């Protein structure tokens, strides 16, 4: 079961609405759903909230270290509360998934994501869960840095928010350790409804 839910992003208002902060958006939505309040905790270098589900403690965390030092925050909290890597879920922006879709996966490489790279280094393993929130790819590798630090177009933001709402439905399964069920919920997405044809100009 998942005991620590981490959302990745960069702190500060200038980054708030950028694609790289999709993980923060997801944990913000989770905090609203669970009625938890994220507050700065210097010991864990991030915004943290503690809750209880079926009598078991769970944690929400948004590292405030900037993306490339995210592992410092995750490892500090995980070590203190003896949370194992396989009990951690990291929600992050994913270039290789289109906006409106998400993928749940366990382990694997960090694929060049700076936040995941540091979590790998600090935990000493890649064996934790990732919720990969699609932000799409600009199509050219040289434009990736600019892309992730820009705001998504309104239709993309809308698709991402709908995806966050939908993936919240997987949280009970994640908390119960029913990872196959959670994966099914996350990976099942309905295509957007086509717009009705416009009536002919008369």
C-alpha positions as CSV (number, residue, x, y, z in Angstrom):
1,X,0.0,0.0,0.0
2,X,1.1,3.6,-0.6
3,X,2.0,5.5,2.6
4,X,3.7,8.5,1.0
5,X,2.2,10.5,-1.9
6,X,4.8,12.9,-3.4
7,X,4.0,15.6,-6.0
8,X,6.9,17.1,-8.0
9,X,7.2,20.7,-9.1
10,X,9.1,23.9,-8.5
11,X,8.2,26.3,-5.7
12,X,7.2,29.9,-6.3
13,X,4.4,31.7,-8.1
14,X,6.3,32.0,-11.4
15,X,6.3,28.2,-11.8
16,X,2.8,27.5,-10.4
17,X,0.9,27.0,-13.6
18,X,3.8,25.4,-15.7
19,X,3.7,21.9,-17.0
20,X,6.6,20.8,-14.7
21,X,4.3,21.4,-11.7
22,X,1.7,18.8,-12.7
23,X,2.8,16.6,-9.7
24,X,2.0,19.5,-7.3
25,X,-1.5,19.9,-8.9
26,X,-2.1,16.2,-8.3
27,X,-1.1,16.3,-4.7
28,X,-3.1,19.6,-4.2
29,X,-6.2,17.7,-5.5
30,X,-5.5,14.8,-3.2
31,X,-5.2,17.1,-0.2
32,X,-8.6,18.6,-1.1
33,X,-10.2,15.2,-1.5
34,X,-8.7,13.9,1.9
35,X,-9.4,17.3,3.6
36,X,-5.7,17.6,4.5
37,X,-3.8,20.9,4.8
38,X,-0.2,21.0,3.4
39,X,2.1,23.2,5.5
40,X,5.8,24.0,5.3
41,X,7.9,21.5,7.3
42,X,11.6,22.6,7.3
43,X,12.6,19.1,8.5
44,X,11.4,17.6,5.3
45,X,12.3,20.6,3.0
46,X,8.7,20.7,1.7
47,X,5.0,21.2,2.2
48,X,3.7,18.2,4.1
49,X,0.5,16.9,5.5
50,X,-0.2,13.8,7.6
51,X,-3.5,12.0,7.5
52,X,-5.0,8.7,8.6
53,X,-6.9,6.2,6.4
54,X,-8.5,3.2,8.1
55,X,-6.3,4.0,11.2
56,X,-3.1,3.9,9.1
57,X,-0.9,7.1,8.8
58,X,-0.4,8.5,5.3
59,X,1.7,11.4,4.2
60,X,1.4,14.0,1.4
61,X,4.6,15.9,0.3
62,X,5.5,18.6,-2.1
63,X,9.3,19.2,-2.0
64,X,10.2,22.9,-2.0
65,X,13.8,22.3,-3.0
66,X,13.4,22.9,-6.7
67,X,12.9,19.9,-9.0
68,X,16.5,18.7,-9.2
69,X,16.8,18.3,-5.4
70,X,13.4,16.6,-4.8
71,X,15.1,13.5,-3.4
72,X,16.5,15.4,-0.4
73,X,12.9,16.1,0.7
74,X,11.5,12.6,-0.1
75,X,14.3,10.7,1.5
76,X,14.2,12.8,4.7
77,X,10.5,12.0,5.3
78,X,10.7,8.4,4.2
79,X,13.7,7.7,6.4
80,X,12.2,9.3,9.5
81,X,9.0,7.4,9.3
82,X,10.6,4.2,8.0
83,X,8.6,4.3,4.7
84,X,9.9,1.8,2.2
85,X,10.5,2.8,-1.5
86,X,7.7,0.5,-2.7
87,X,5.3,2.4,-0.3
88,X,6.0,5.7,-2.1
89,X,4.1,7.1,-5.1
90,X,5.6,10.0,-7.0
91,X,3.3,12.1,-9.2
92,X,5.2,13.9,-12.0
93,X,4.9,15.5,-15.4
94,X,5.6,13.0,-18.3
95,X,6.7,14.1,-21.8
96,X,6.0,10.8,-23.4
97,X,2.3,10.7,-22.4
98,X,-0.3,13.1,-24.0
99,X,-2.2,15.6,-21.9
100,X,-5.3,14.0,-20.5
101,X,-3.7,10.6,-20.0
102,X,-1.7,9.2,-17.1
103,X,0.3,6.0,-16.6
104,X,1.1,4.2,-13.3
105,X,4.3,2.2,-13.2
106,X,6.6,0.7,-10.7
107,X,10.4,1.0,-10.9
108,X,12.4,1.6,-14.0
109,X,14.7,4.4,-15.0
110,X,14.3,8.1,-14.4
111,X,14.3,8.7,-18.2
112,X,16.1,12.0,-17.7
113,X,13.5,13.6,-15.4
114,X,15.5,15.7,-12.9
115,X,13.2,15.2,-10.0
116,X,13.1,11.4,-10.4
117,X,16.9,11.3,-11.0
118,X,17.5,12.9,-7.5
119,X,14.9,10.6,-5.8
120,X,16.7,7.6,-7.3
121,X,20.0,8.9,-6.0
122,X,18.7,9.8,-2.5
123,X,16.7,6.6,-2.0
124,X,19.4,4.5,-3.6
125,X,16.8,2.7,-5.7
126,X,14.3,3.2,-8.5
127,X,11.9,0.8,-6.9
128,X,9.0,3.2,-6.1
129,X,5.7,3.9,-7.8
130,X,5.3,6.7,-10.4
131,X,2.1,8.4,-11.5
132,X,3.2,9.8,-14.9
133,X,0.9,12.7,-15.8
134,X,0.9,13.4,-19.5
135,X,2.1,16.9,-20.6
136,X,2.9,15.9,-24.2
137,X,6.2,16.5,-26.1
138,X,7.2,19.6,-28.1
139,X,8.5,17.3,-30.8
140,X,12.1,18.6,-30.7
141,X,14.4,17.6,-27.9
142,X,16.1,21.0,-27.8
143,X,12.8,22.6,-26.9
144,X,12.0,20.3,-23.9
145,X,13.3,22.6,-21.1
146,X,11.4,25.6,-22.5
147,X,8.3,23.4,-22.9
148,X,8.2,22.0,-19.3
149,X,8.6,25.5,-17.8
150,X,5.8,27.0,-19.9
151,X,2.1,27.0,-19.1
152,X,0.0,24.5,-21.1
153,X,-2.5,25.8,-23.7
154,X,-6.0,26.1,-22.1
155,X,-7.3,22.9,-23.8
156,X,-4.2,21.0,-22.6
157,X,-4.6,22.4,-19.0
158,X,-8.3,21.3,-19.2
159,X,-7.4,17.8,-20.3
160,X,-4.7,17.6,-17.5
161,X,-7.2,18.7,-14.9
162,X,-9.8,16.2,-16.1
163,X,-7.1,13.5,-15.9
164,X,-6.2,14.5,-12.3
165,X,-9.9,14.3,-11.3
166,X,-10.2,10.9,-13.0
167,X,-7.0,9.5,-11.4
168,X,-8.2,10.5,-7.9
169,X,-10.6,7.5,-8.3
170,X,-7.6,5.2,-8.0
171,X,-6.6,6.6,-4.6
172,X,-8.7,4.1,-2.5
173,X,-7.0,1.2,-4.4
174,X,-3.6,2.7,-4.0
175,X,-4.2,3.1,-0.2
176,X,-5.4,-0.6,-0.1
177,X,-2.4,-1.8,-2.0
178,X,-4.6,-3.0,-4.8
179,X,-2.1,-1.8,-7.5
180,X,-3.5,-3.8,-10.4
181,X,-6.9,-2.2,-9.8
182,X,-5.3,1.2,-9.4
183,X,-3.4,0.7,-12.7
184,X,-6.6,-0.2,-14.5
185,X,-8.4,2.9,-13.2
186,X,-5.4,5.2,-14.2
187,X,-5.0,3.7,-17.6
188,X,-8.7,3.8,-18.6
189,X,-9.5,7.1,-20.2
190,X,-12.5,8.1,-22.2
191,X,-11.7,10.0,-25.4
192,X,-13.1,13.6,-25.4
193,X,-16.6,13.8,-26.8
194,X,-16.6,15.1,-30.3
195,X,-18.1,18.6,-30.7
196,X,-21.5,18.7,-32.4
197,X,-21.3,19.8,-36.0
198,X,-22.2,23.4,-36.6
199,X,-25.5,24.0,-38.4
200,X,-25.0,25.2,-42.0
201,X,-25.0,28.9,-42.5
202,X,-28.5,29.9,-43.8
